[in-house]
Amino acid sequence: MKALILLVLISFIVAAAAECPFSHGNDGGNGGANAPPKHDNSPGYSPPANNGTAPSPPASGTPYASPGASPALAPAASPELTPAASPALSPELPPASAPSVNQTNNGSLSPDYYAKICPNLESLVQGAVRGMMASSPIAAAATLRLFFHDCFITGCDASLLIQNPNNDDEQHSSENMFLRADGYKTIAAAKAAVDADPQCTNKVSCADIMALAARDSVALSGGPTWKVELGRYDALGARASDVDLPLTTEDVPELMKRFSAHGLTVDDLVALSGGHTLGATSCVFVNSRIYPTADAFLDPGFASQLQGICPSNLDPNTFVFFDQSVTSFDNNYFLMVQQKKGVLFSDSALYFDSSSKGIVDKFAADQNAFFTQFISSMVSLGRLGLKTAANGEIRSTCTKPN
C-alpha cells in the first residue's frame, strides 16, 4: 500500500513538473515572474576528518541546492520515512516565538511594518500560498527555494524576479536554471492577492511578499511558523553577473567562507540545508556521485537505488526526492544524511565535517531543535542586503523596475 501511495504521489509530481513552463513566457500572474529552467543548489561537500582518502568531487561545478524544490522521483528505501499524501493545511497559523527583532543598518524591520498600511497582508499572502499548494505538490518547496536564491545573491530584494529584455538577469543565469515555475507562480498569486485589496495596492514590496510566502510554505507543510520581519524595499535592477552561489563541489570550509561573508554561521548552513526536506533535485546533480562508481560517502545500497533512478546517459528531467516525506517539512532529511543517504554530494558533506556533524546529529534526534534553529536562520537570511528608499523602491510589477 505504501508503494502504491508513493507511486501515485510520484505520478502527480511528475505531471505537475511537465506543466511547468521552461521558456521565458508570460507566467499569467500580476507582478509574477516567468519561469525559465532553474538550478537547485545545495550546501557543499567536505572530506571526513579521519577517514582516509576522500573521494574526488564531481568534475563539473554544480550550483548549491538551497532550501526548496524541484519535481521528483523518489529514491528507494529510507529509514522508515513514509511519504505524506499532502501537507496539513491548518486554518490559522499563529506566530510562534521568533528571535528578537533587531534594527538593521539598512533600515528598520518590524513584523508590524504594514499594520496600518495593509492590515490584511499576512492573510492575503497565506491564502495565495495555500491555493498554490493545493494545486501543486512542489509549490511550497519551489517558493522556499526562491527566497534563498534571492537573498544570497544581492540580498532579500526580489531582484530574482526581474526579467530584463535581453535576459541578462538573475533568473536566466546558469546557477538558477532549475528553479521551478511553481515558485514564481506562487509569488505572482500572492502579489495579485495583495494588490487586489485597495488598502494595499502597490504599497507592499515584492521582497516582503517573498519573505512571507517562504514562511507560509514551511508552516503550511507542517513546519514551524514565525513572525516575519517586514519593511524591505525592492531592488532597482538585476544582473546575471551578480549570481555567485555556493557549489555542491565545495567542502564545508569553502562553503563557510561564503556563509561567513554574509554573517551566517555553520548552524545556519546546516539548518538551511534542512530545507531539502521539501522537494527534490535533478539527476544533473546526482550522476557525478554514482558514475562510473559511487563515491565513498554514499551507502552502497542507496547508491544502487540512485543508479536505478538516474540513467548513466544523464536525463536532466529525472528527479530524486531528498527524503520520502517529500511534501512535509520535518527532520527526515537529517536521518537520511546520518545514514549516508544524502542525495547531493553536499548533503553528505555535512556529516563528514567535524564542524557540522554534531549539528546534523542534534537535528536528527530533536525535530524541535531543528525548527528552532531554522527560524533563527531564516530571520538572519531575511536581513541580508536590505534596501532602503534611497536605493530601492516598491515595485508595482515584480518582474520589472518601476
Legacy VTK file of the C-alpha trace (Angstrom):
# vtk DataFile Version 3.0
C-alpha trace
ASCII
DATASET POLYDATA
POINTS 402 float
0.000 0.000 0.000
2.868 2.420 0.837
4.405 1.702 -2.528
1.084 2.434 -4.243
0.684 5.736 -2.377
4.236 6.712 -3.319
3.643 5.794 -6.962
0.514 7.968 -7.052
2.420 10.855 -5.462
5.269 10.479 -7.935
2.846 10.488 -10.849
1.190 13.648 -9.524
4.504 15.426 -9.044
5.901 14.418 -12.419
2.674 15.501 -14.101
2.923 18.868 -12.371
6.527 19.171 -13.494
5.586 18.521 -17.093
3.264 21.507 -16.983
5.935 23.894 -15.710
6.827 26.438 -18.409
10.546 26.441 -19.103
10.511 29.175 -21.702
10.618 32.881 -20.998
6.916 33.472 -21.466
4.044 35.096 -19.618
3.547 33.463 -16.246
-0.038 34.639 -16.138
0.224 36.422 -12.793
0.069 40.099 -11.952
3.553 41.061 -10.952
4.785 37.474 -11.042
7.862 36.099 -12.714
8.093 33.817 -15.670
9.964 30.632 -15.110
12.848 29.661 -17.312
14.584 26.431 -16.343
16.277 26.817 -12.981
19.037 25.284 -10.891
18.671 23.863 -7.463
21.726 24.103 -5.288
22.970 22.699 -2.048
25.443 23.173 0.754
28.765 21.779 -0.189
30.957 18.821 0.465
33.676 18.169 2.986
36.004 15.171 3.286
35.876 13.173 6.522
38.358 14.414 9.059
39.709 10.999 9.978
38.549 8.635 7.309
41.402 8.129 4.918
41.341 9.405 1.370
38.279 11.357 0.358
36.672 10.642 -2.991
37.216 13.178 -5.727
34.453 15.766 -6.091
32.418 15.896 -9.292
34.389 17.124 -12.263
31.967 19.902 -13.109
30.792 22.532 -10.667
27.104 22.421 -9.828
25.281 25.180 -8.036
24.328 24.997 -4.405
20.954 23.480 -3.664
19.304 25.970 -1.421
16.153 25.349 0.642
13.360 24.480 -1.736
12.446 22.244 -4.576
12.056 20.573 -7.914
9.696 17.823 -9.048
10.821 14.326 -8.214
11.166 10.598 -8.483
11.828 9.027 -5.120
14.926 7.221 -4.012
14.081 3.825 -2.617
14.041 2.614 0.942
14.992 5.020 3.655
14.768 4.691 7.421
11.001 4.357 7.850
10.317 7.611 6.019
6.815 7.492 4.656
5.608 9.943 2.022
2.993 12.423 3.106
-0.022 12.444 0.805
-0.351 16.200 1.201
0.556 18.811 3.800
-1.981 19.524 6.503
-3.354 22.991 5.856
-4.442 24.456 9.149
-6.963 27.317 9.061
-4.789 29.573 11.194
-1.045 29.884 11.720
-0.432 31.785 14.957
3.132 33.089 15.012
5.490 31.120 17.233
8.296 32.631 19.228
10.906 34.090 16.930
14.316 35.594 17.539
14.215 39.182 18.723
13.585 41.755 16.031
16.659 43.889 15.588
17.153 47.168 13.822
19.422 46.745 10.825
21.960 49.141 9.383
19.898 49.346 6.210
16.591 50.287 7.755
14.118 49.278 10.400
12.397 45.916 10.031
9.373 45.011 12.097
6.641 42.350 11.954
4.166 45.234 12.364
5.528 47.332 9.499
2.309 47.012 7.455
-0.146 47.032 10.385
-1.695 50.308 9.236
-0.593 50.257 5.590
-2.001 46.846 4.669
-3.587 45.245 7.749
-4.719 42.084 5.901
-1.318 41.413 4.336
-0.487 38.158 6.091
-3.857 36.534 5.434
-3.750 37.624 1.778
-0.334 36.072 1.197
-1.146 32.956 3.175
-4.343 32.428 1.179
-2.432 32.636 -2.098
0.232 30.196 -0.887
-2.428 27.809 0.366
-4.173 27.899 -3.008
-0.974 27.189 -4.934
-0.061 24.338 -2.616
-3.469 22.801 -3.163
-2.869 22.779 -6.923
0.841 21.915 -6.995
2.714 19.481 -4.723
6.000 21.302 -5.369
4.779 24.866 -4.820
5.954 25.066 -1.203
9.432 23.739 -1.913
9.833 25.895 -5.018
8.758 29.037 -3.154
11.097 28.396 -0.241
13.997 27.893 -2.634
13.318 31.215 -4.390
13.781 33.080 -1.134
17.241 31.615 -0.535
18.391 32.269 -4.089
17.164 35.847 -3.920
18.685 36.686 -0.537
22.041 35.010 -1.084
22.874 36.989 -4.233
22.319 40.725 -3.682
20.172 40.492 -0.574
16.462 39.991 0.038
15.324 42.487 -2.566
13.273 40.459 -5.089
15.955 41.014 -7.730
15.500 37.358 -8.686
12.039 38.181 -10.046
13.236 40.843 -12.509
13.228 39.917 -16.195
15.442 42.057 -18.410
14.592 42.330 -22.122
17.981 40.828 -23.056
17.652 38.028 -20.447
20.741 39.378 -18.648
19.132 38.847 -15.268
19.413 36.532 -12.275
16.604 34.281 -13.485
18.441 33.386 -16.660
21.824 32.706 -15.079
23.013 29.118 -15.287
23.023 28.886 -11.478
19.267 29.466 -11.381
18.416 27.142 -14.249
16.412 24.622 -12.231
14.308 26.857 -10.013
10.723 25.828 -10.653
7.858 27.769 -12.213
5.622 26.870 -9.281
7.624 29.156 -7.009
7.332 32.100 -9.362
3.614 31.426 -9.791
3.138 31.431 -6.028
4.757 34.857 -5.678
2.695 36.113 -8.628
-0.513 34.869 -6.996
0.403 36.464 -3.677
1.263 39.783 -5.337
-2.068 39.746 -7.195
-3.977 38.994 -3.990
-2.259 41.804 -2.117
-2.797 44.365 -4.877
-6.471 43.380 -5.142
-7.010 44.891 -1.692
-7.434 48.669 -2.243
-5.610 49.420 1.004
-2.572 47.513 -0.177
-2.237 48.183 -3.898
1.413 48.889 -4.774
2.246 49.509 -1.112
3.904 46.167 -0.264
7.320 45.267 -1.633
7.793 42.113 -3.672
10.678 41.301 -1.319
8.353 41.260 1.689
5.823 39.146 -0.193
8.599 36.636 -0.917
9.598 36.532 2.751
6.015 35.907 3.884
5.400 33.304 1.177
8.561 31.406 2.176
7.409 31.326 5.816
3.902 30.168 4.861
5.305 27.474 2.557
7.109 25.985 5.542
4.279 26.379 8.032
1.590 25.001 5.721
3.813 21.972 5.091
3.780 21.093 8.777
6.899 23.030 9.742
7.333 25.901 12.188
5.907 29.375 11.808
7.359 32.670 12.967
6.900 36.416 12.875
8.427 37.698 9.649
10.341 40.954 9.838
8.983 43.348 7.201
9.888 46.690 5.670
12.170 45.684 2.783
12.437 47.651 -0.441
12.818 46.066 -3.881
15.970 46.210 -5.997
16.129 48.700 -8.849
17.567 46.132 -11.253
19.161 42.707 -11.681
22.230 41.358 -13.482
23.192 37.800 -14.279
26.798 38.638 -13.407
25.788 39.154 -9.764
24.871 35.490 -9.348
27.548 33.644 -7.417
26.059 30.780 -5.410
27.901 28.092 -3.460
28.705 24.880 -5.336
27.953 21.282 -4.486
31.647 20.561 -5.125
32.760 22.868 -2.315
33.620 21.465 1.101
32.208 22.822 4.342
35.155 25.186 4.995
34.758 26.629 1.493
31.028 26.982 1.968
31.541 28.639 5.311
33.700 31.295 3.652
30.616 32.235 1.650
28.197 31.976 4.562
30.521 33.839 6.934
30.804 36.658 4.401
27.056 37.117 4.897
27.312 36.892 8.666
25.856 33.370 8.697
27.147 30.532 10.881
27.662 26.796 10.446
24.380 26.316 12.340
22.727 28.412 9.636
24.368 26.325 6.914
23.062 23.057 8.363
19.610 24.375 9.265
19.031 25.998 5.877
20.197 22.790 4.212
17.354 21.148 6.123
15.014 22.941 3.732
15.799 19.980 1.470
13.219 18.068 3.460
10.841 19.554 0.884
11.189 18.724 -2.790
13.817 17.034 -4.910
16.777 17.559 -7.196
17.602 16.744 -10.808
19.859 13.837 -11.700
22.141 16.545 -13.112
23.363 16.998 -9.536
23.489 13.304 -8.667
25.142 11.474 -11.565
28.671 12.590 -10.778
28.290 10.837 -7.402
27.244 7.472 -8.815
29.050 7.086 -12.176
31.313 5.460 -13.099
31.329 4.279 -9.482
29.610 5.576 -6.369
31.575 7.884 -4.096
32.635 6.648 -0.664
30.193 8.861 1.221
27.114 7.031 -0.128
25.608 3.933 1.431
26.217 1.231 -1.225
22.584 0.118 -1.265
21.367 3.670 -1.576
23.880 4.324 -4.368
22.389 1.374 -6.258
18.918 2.840 -5.792
20.109 6.170 -7.180
21.624 4.388 -10.182
18.229 2.805 -10.746
16.627 6.255 -10.872
19.251 8.311 -12.699
20.416 6.827 -16.025
24.110 6.968 -16.808
23.331 8.852 -20.025
22.079 11.777 -17.902
18.430 12.735 -18.120
18.056 16.211 -16.571
14.284 15.739 -16.429
14.550 12.851 -13.959
14.478 13.832 -10.311
15.228 12.349 -6.909
13.451 13.087 -3.623
15.695 14.464 -0.886
13.687 12.336 1.540
10.456 10.385 1.256
8.270 12.755 3.276
8.580 14.973 0.251
5.701 17.382 0.987
6.171 17.508 4.765
8.584 19.854 6.497
10.281 17.672 9.108
13.704 16.404 10.174
13.736 13.278 7.968
16.402 14.872 5.768
18.885 14.665 8.652
18.102 10.987 9.228
18.969 10.361 5.589
22.234 12.295 5.904
23.177 10.348 9.049
22.771 7.048 7.197
24.934 8.104 4.229
21.795 8.587 2.159
22.222 12.263 1.431
21.202 12.732 -2.193
23.620 15.524 -3.054
27.374 15.438 -2.577
26.939 18.494 -0.405
24.254 16.870 1.753
26.656 14.049 2.612
29.371 16.585 3.362
27.534 17.878 6.395
28.031 14.557 8.166
31.704 14.178 7.362
32.963 17.515 8.635
33.651 17.927 12.331
32.121 21.410 12.418
28.722 20.266 11.151
28.372 16.569 12.097
27.206 17.256 15.636
24.576 19.684 14.377
23.211 17.053 11.994
23.036 14.576 14.896
21.194 17.112 17.064
18.618 17.914 14.405
18.110 14.237 13.562
17.417 13.444 17.209
15.327 16.518 18.008
12.981 17.989 15.408
12.157 20.920 17.686
15.836 21.838 17.832
15.897 21.893 14.025
12.737 24.016 13.869
14.105 26.499 16.405
17.376 26.935 14.528
15.607 27.066 11.167
13.509 30.001 12.377
16.614 31.814 13.591
18.466 31.102 10.332
15.573 32.264 8.162
15.367 35.517 10.117
19.111 36.029 9.682
18.853 35.197 5.987
15.998 37.674 5.644
18.193 40.530 6.872
20.757 40.255 4.098
21.368 43.193 1.779
18.351 45.242 2.773
17.443 48.138 0.503
16.006 51.474 1.632
14.036 54.157 -0.155
17.391 55.650 -1.133
18.492 52.595 -3.153
15.263 50.669 -3.642
11.585 51.004 -4.467
8.195 49.322 -4.062
7.715 47.685 -7.445
4.223 47.827 -8.909
5.172 44.844 -11.094
7.576 42.338 -9.587
9.134 41.410 -12.920
10.447 44.881 -13.769
11.576 48.107 -12.114
9.029 50.918 -11.982
LINES 1 403
402 0 1 2 3 4 5 6 7 8 9 10 11 12 13 14 15 16 17 18 19 20 21 22 23 24 25 26 27 28 29 30 31 32 33 34 35 36 37 38 39 40 41 42 43 44 45 46 47 48 49 50 51 52 53 54 55 56 57 58 59 60 61 62 63 64 65 66 67 68 69 70 71 72 73 74 75 76 77 78 79 80 81 82 83 84 85 86 87 88 89 90 91 92 93 94 95 96 97 98 99 100 101 102 103 104 105 106 107 108 109 110 111 112 113 114 115 116 117 118 119 120 121 122 123 124 125 126 127 128 129 130 131 132 133 134 135 136 137 138 139 140 141 142 143 144 145 146 147 148 149 150 151 152 153 154 155 156 157 158 159 160 161 162 163 164 165 166 167 168 169 170 171 172 173 174 175 176 177 178 179 180 181 182 183 184 185 186 187 188 189 190 191 192 193 194 195 196 197 198 199 200 201 202 203 204 205 206 207 208 209 210 211 212 213 214 215 216 217 218 219 220 221 222 223 224 225 226 227 228 229 230 231 232 233 234 235 236 237 238 239 240 241 242 243 244 245 246 247 248 249 250 251 252 253 254 255 256 257 258 259 260 261 262 263 264 265 266 267 268 269 270 271 272 273 274 275 276 277 278 279 280 281 282 283 284 285 286 287 288 289 290 291 292 293 294 295 296 297 298 299 300 301 302 303 304 305 306 307 308 309 310 311 312 313 314 315 316 317 318 319 320 321 322 323 324 325 326 327 328 329 330 331 332 333 334 335 336 337 338 339 340 341 342 343 344 345 346 347 348 349 350 351 352 353 354 355 356 357 358 359 360 361 362 363 364 365 366 367 368 369 370 371 372 373 374 375 376 377 378 379 380 381 382 383 384 385 386 387 388 389 390 391 392 393 394 395 396 397 398 399 400 401
